[in-house]
Amino acid sequence: MAALGRVDLVFVHNPEHHGHGLDRAVLHGRVREAFTALEEFSHAGRIGGYGVATWSGLTSGALSVPDLLTLARQAAGSAEHHFTALQMPVSLIMDAPITQALNGGGPLVQAKDAGLITFGSAPLHGGELLDAMTSALVNLIRPGLSAAAAALLAAGSCPGLDAVLTSASTREHWDDVAKALAAPLTAQELRRVTDELAGE
């Protein structure tokens, strides 16, 4: 980290993966320890803030947004903590966060209500989603898009989501996705997509 200078945001990555066989109290203790170290880095000016990037922690019940906020307050010793971000998978394959947010709940809505920055990871589910993107599904999302752009648009339109983490192999692909994301789906349009997928 010294070579990078000050880092804006550091994620505790998949803490639930290190908790196999541990009960929630032990896992939470380990997360609190990590948060305590990150609070020290924040106070020293080495990082701007920290967050949790989780694959299954929020869906398995190992973690919750209220849990993480409590652990951050405990680590900071006050309500003035530097826990500022949450990252979780959001895609048409892992669509529970989308459905929950459309219904006004779930971790993304809880995180936004708490003032956290929210990131959606794996919007193409490691590329697996592209094989499931039929022309009918693409046209339901938005006619004329590529399969990748349609999948990213659906994820990026999730209520409560600030940013979708993605990459592109060419400038053309990047421009395609950026253009699609510039005009998000309405909640009604997105619900039509999730309802269609739920009915399959």
Phi, psi and chi 1 to 4 in degrees:
 res  aa     phi    psi   chi1   chi2   chi3   chi4
   1 MET       -  -28.3 -161.1  156.1   70.6      -
   2 ALA   -60.6  -35.4      -      -      -      -
   3 ALA   -68.9  -25.8      -      -      -      -
   4 LEU   -84.4  -17.5  -64.9  174.1      -      -
   5 GLY    77.4 -142.7      -      -      -      -
   6 ARG   -78.1  134.1 -175.6  179.4 -174.6  -85.0
   7 VAL  -106.8  132.8  175.4      -      -      -
   8 ASP   -68.0  -43.3  -68.9  -28.5      -      -
   9 LEU  -148.5  131.8 -179.4   61.3      -      -
  10 VAL  -119.2  133.6  172.5      -      -      -
  11 PHE  -104.3  135.6  -78.7  106.3      -      -
  12 VAL   -79.9  116.2  176.0      -      -      -
  13 HIS   -95.8  119.3 -170.2   68.9      -      -
  14 ASN    45.3   57.6  -70.7  -29.2      -      -
  15 PRO   -60.2  -26.1   21.1  -31.9      -      -
  16 GLU   -67.3  -23.6   72.5  -82.8    8.9      -
  17 HIS   -71.4  -21.7  -71.5 -176.4      -      -
  18 HIS   -92.8    2.8  -56.7  -71.5      -      -
  19 GLY  -109.4   16.1      -      -      -      -
  20 HIS   -57.6  125.2  -66.6  -57.0      -      -
  21 GLY    85.6   -5.9      -      -      -      -
  22 LEU   -93.9  147.1  -61.4  178.5      -      -
  23 ASP   -79.9  169.2   63.6   25.3      -      -
  24 ARG   -60.1  -37.6  -72.0 -179.6   85.6 -119.6
  25 ALA   -62.0  -41.8      -      -      -      -
  26 VAL   -69.0  -44.2  174.2      -      -      -
  27 LEU   -58.2  -46.5  174.4   60.5      -      -
  28 HIS   -63.6  -35.3  -71.0 -167.5      -      -
  29 GLY   -62.1  -40.8      -      -      -      -
  30 ARG   -68.6  -39.4  -70.5 -173.4  175.1 -179.4
  31 VAL   -64.5  -41.7  171.5      -      -      -
  32 ARG   -60.4  -40.1 -174.5 -175.1  -51.0  106.0
  33 GLU   -61.4  -43.9  -71.9  176.1   17.8      -
  34 ALA   -63.4  -43.5      -      -      -      -
  35 PHE   -62.5  -37.2  -77.0    7.1      -      -
  36 THR   -62.8  -44.0  -61.2      -      -      -
  37 ALA   -63.3  -40.8      -      -      -      -
  38 LEU   -69.6  -33.0  -68.4  165.2      -      -
  39 GLU   -62.6  -39.5  -74.9  -68.3  -21.4      -
  40 GLU   -63.7  -42.6  -68.1  171.7    4.5      -
  41 PHE   -62.2  -38.8  -76.9  135.3      -      -
  42 SER   -64.4  -46.0  -64.2      -      -      -
  43 HIS   -65.4  -28.7  -74.5  -69.0      -      -
  44 ALA   -82.6   -3.6      -      -      -      -
  45 GLY    80.2   12.2      -      -      -      -
  46 ARG   -83.3  -26.4  -64.2  178.3   66.5 -173.7
  47 ILE  -135.1  152.9   63.7  173.8      -      -
  48 GLY   -81.6  -31.2      -      -      -      -
  49 GLY  -178.7 -177.7      -      -      -      -
  50 TYR  -145.1  165.3   59.3   92.6      -      -
  51 GLY  -150.9 -174.3      -      -      -      -
  52 VAL  -121.9  129.9  167.9      -      -      -
  53 ALA  -109.6  113.5      -      -      -      -
  54 THR  -126.9  141.6  176.3      -      -      -
  55 TRP   -88.3  -47.0 -176.7 -101.4      -      -
  56 SER  -131.7   -0.3   61.3      -      -      -
  57 GLY   -60.0  -36.3      -      -      -      -
  58 LEU   -84.4  -20.4  -64.6  166.0      -      -
  59 THR   -95.0  -22.3   55.0      -      -      -
  60 SER   -85.8  -14.4   68.1      -      -      -
  61 GLY    90.3   -0.8      -      -      -      -
  62 ALA   -67.0  -33.1      -      -      -      -
  63 LEU  -136.5  158.7  -59.8  166.0      -      -
  64 SER  -143.8  162.7   71.9      -      -      -
  65 VAL   -61.3  -46.3  172.4      -      -      -
  66 PRO   -58.4  -38.9  -27.5   36.6      -      -
  67 ASP   -58.2  -48.6  -70.5  -21.8      -      -
  68 LEU   -64.1  -38.9  -66.0  170.5      -      -
  69 LEU   -65.5  -40.4  -69.2  165.7      -      -
  70 THR   -63.5  -44.5  -63.7      -      -      -
  71 LEU   -62.8  -37.5  -65.6  170.7      -      -
  72 ALA   -66.1  -42.3      -      -      -      -
  73 ARG   -63.6  -40.7  -73.7 -170.1  -69.5  -90.1
  74 GLN   -64.3  -42.2  -68.5  170.7   -9.7      -
  75 ALA   -64.9  -38.1      -      -      -      -
  76 ALA   -80.8  -21.2      -      -      -      -
  77 GLY    78.8    9.4      -      -      -      -
  78 SER  -166.1  178.8   75.3      -      -      -
  79 ALA   -75.7  -10.6      -      -      -      -
  80 GLU   -89.8   79.3  -59.9  -59.7  -42.9      -
  81 HIS  -107.8  174.1   56.6   76.8      -      -
  82 HIS  -113.4   19.0  -66.2   85.2      -      -
  83 PHE   -77.3  110.5  175.7   57.9      -      -
  84 THR  -126.0   -4.4   58.4      -      -      -
  85 ALA  -148.0  152.3      -      -      -      -
  86 LEU  -135.1  134.8 -178.3   72.8      -      -
  87 GLN  -128.0  132.2  179.9 -171.2  137.4      -
  88 MET  -150.6  160.9   66.0 -177.6  -61.8      -
  89 PRO   -67.3  135.9  -13.6   25.1      -      -
  90 VAL  -139.7  113.9  178.7      -      -      -
  91 SER  -158.6  175.9   73.0      -      -      -
  92 LEU   -75.7   -9.8  -69.2  178.5      -      -
  93 ILE   -89.8  -49.7  -70.6  178.7      -      -
  94 MET   -99.3   74.4  -61.3 -176.8   78.3      -
  95 ASP   -98.4    3.6   66.0  -12.5      -      -
  96 ALA   -55.9  -42.6      -      -      -      -
  97 PRO   -60.9  -33.5  -23.2   33.1      -      -
  98 ILE   -68.2  -48.9  -62.3  173.5      -      -
  99 THR   -61.5  -44.5  -56.9      -      -      -
 100 GLN   -61.4  -44.5  -68.6  166.9  -19.4      -
 101 ALA   -66.1  -38.4      -      -      -      -
 102 LEU   -62.6  -28.4  -76.1  169.4      -      -
 103 ASN   -91.3    7.3  -67.6  -31.4      -      -
 104 GLY    84.2   16.7      -      -      -      -
 105 GLY  -140.7 -164.6      -      -      -      -
 106 GLY    89.3  174.3      -      -      -      -
 107 PRO   -64.2  -34.1   13.9  -23.6      -      -
 108 LEU   -67.2  -42.1  -67.9  174.1      -      -
 109 VAL   -66.6  -42.4  170.5      -      -      -
 110 GLN   -60.7  -42.9  -68.8  173.5  -27.0      -
 111 ALA   -64.7  -45.0      -      -      -      -
 112 LYS   -62.5  -42.5  -74.3  -55.5  -65.1  177.8
 113 ASP   -60.8  -28.8  -72.4  -12.0      -      -
 114 ALA   -87.2   -0.8      -      -      -      -
 115 GLY    85.5   14.3      -      -      -      -
 116 LEU   -82.3  154.6  -57.3 -179.3      -      -
 117 ILE   -85.1  133.3  -55.5  165.3      -      -
 118 THR  -113.5  135.5   55.1      -      -      -
 119 PHE  -122.6  135.3  -64.1   84.2      -      -
 120 GLY  -102.0  122.4      -      -      -      -
 121 SER  -103.0  166.9   61.1      -      -      -
 122 ALA    49.1   48.5      -      -      -      -
 123 PRO   -65.8  -20.3   25.7  -34.8      -      -
 124 LEU  -106.8    8.8  -59.8  179.7      -      -
 125 HIS    50.5   51.6 -155.8   72.3      -      -
 126 GLY    65.8   23.5      -      -      -      -
 127 GLY    91.7  -14.7      -      -      -      -
 128 GLU   -62.6  -31.8  -68.8  176.7   31.2      -
 129 LEU   -65.0  -30.0 -179.0   54.8      -      -
 130 LEU   -59.1  -35.0  -64.9  178.6      -      -
 131 ASP   -68.0  -24.1  -68.4  -24.9      -      -
 132 ALA   -92.1   -6.2      -      -      -      -
 133 MET   -82.5   85.9  -64.5  -62.2  -66.9      -
 134 THR   -70.8  162.7   63.7      -      -      -
 135 SER   -62.5  -34.2   57.9      -      -      -
 136 ALA   -64.3  -41.0      -      -      -      -
 137 LEU   -68.4  -42.5  179.9   55.0      -      -
 138 VAL   -59.3  -45.4  169.8      -      -      -
 139 ASN   -66.5  -32.0  -74.5  -25.6      -      -
 140 LEU   -66.3  -39.5  178.8   63.0      -      -
 141 ILE   -70.3  -57.8  -66.3  168.5      -      -
 142 ARG  -169.4  114.7 -177.4  164.7  -66.0  152.0
 143 PRO   -57.0  143.5  -24.2   34.0      -      -
 144 GLY    93.7   -7.9      -      -      -      -
 145 LEU   -86.4  158.2  -66.4 -178.4      -      -
 146 SER   -72.8  164.4   67.3      -      -      -
 147 ALA   -59.5  -42.8      -      -      -      -
 148 ALA   -65.0  -45.0      -      -      -      -
 149 ALA   -64.2  -38.8      -      -      -      -
 150 ALA   -65.2  -43.6      -      -      -      -
 151 ALA   -63.6  -42.1      -      -      -      -
 152 LEU   -68.5  -36.4  -72.5  163.4      -      -
 153 LEU   -63.4  -42.6  174.8   59.2      -      -
 154 ALA   -61.8  -46.8      -      -      -      -
 155 ALA   -64.2  -45.3      -      -      -      -
 156 GLY   -68.2  -15.5      -      -      -      -
 157 SER   -89.3   -0.2  -61.0      -      -      -
 158 CYS   -61.4  127.6  178.5      -      -      -
 159 PRO   -58.7  140.4  -23.5   33.5      -      -
 160 GLY    84.8   -1.3      -      -      -      -
 161 LEU   -99.7  125.6 -170.2   61.9      -      -
 162 ASP   -86.7  -38.2  -69.9  -45.4      -      -
 163 ALA  -147.4  144.6      -      -      -      -
 164 VAL  -108.4  127.5  177.6      -      -      -
 165 LEU   -87.9  119.9  -58.7  175.6      -      -
 166 THR  -151.3  170.3 -171.6      -      -      -
 167 SER  -138.5  167.2   62.0      -      -      -
 168 ALA  -139.1  144.2      -      -      -      -
 169 SER   -84.1  -21.3   55.6      -      -      -
 170 THR  -138.8  161.3   67.7      -      -      -
 171 ARG   -62.6  -34.7  176.7   60.0 -170.7 -105.2
 172 GLU   -62.4  -43.9 -179.5 -178.0   22.4      -
 173 HIS   -63.4  -41.5  -69.9  162.9      -      -
 174 TRP   -61.8  -45.9 -178.6  -98.6      -      -
 175 ASP   -63.1  -37.8  -70.0  -16.4      -      -
 176 ASP   -60.8  -47.0 -175.8   35.1      -      -
 177 VAL   -70.0  -44.1  169.6      -      -      -
 178 ALA   -59.8  -40.7      -      -      -      -
 179 LYS   -64.5  -42.4 -177.1  178.3  176.8 -177.0
 180 ALA   -65.2  -44.4      -      -      -      -
 181 LEU   -70.3  -18.0  -72.0  172.3      -      -
 182 ALA   -68.5  -18.6      -      -      -      -
 183 ALA  -128.5   80.5      -      -      -      -
 184 PRO   -60.6  157.3  -17.0   27.7      -      -
 185 LEU   -68.7  148.4  -60.2  174.6      -      -
 186 THR   -73.2  164.4   65.5      -      -      -
 187 ALA   -58.5  -38.7      -      -      -      -
 188 GLN   -65.1  -42.7 -178.0  178.8    5.4      -
 189 GLU   -65.0  -42.5  -70.0  169.5  -28.4      -
 190 LEU   -66.3  -39.3 -175.0   56.6      -      -
 191 ARG   -63.2  -35.9 -169.7 -179.5  -63.7  -82.0
 192 ARG   -61.5  -39.1 -162.1  161.3   55.8 -127.9
 193 VAL   -68.0  -48.1  173.3      -      -      -
 194 THR   -66.5  -35.8   58.6      -      -      -
 195 ASP   -64.3  -40.1  -72.5  -11.3      -      -
 196 GLU   -63.0  -44.4  176.8   70.0   20.5      -
 197 LEU   -67.3  -37.3  -68.2  173.0      -      -
 198 ALA   -66.6  -28.4      -      -      -      -
 199 GLY   -83.7   -7.6      -      -      -      -
 200 GLU   -76.1      -  -72.3 -175.9  -10.3      -
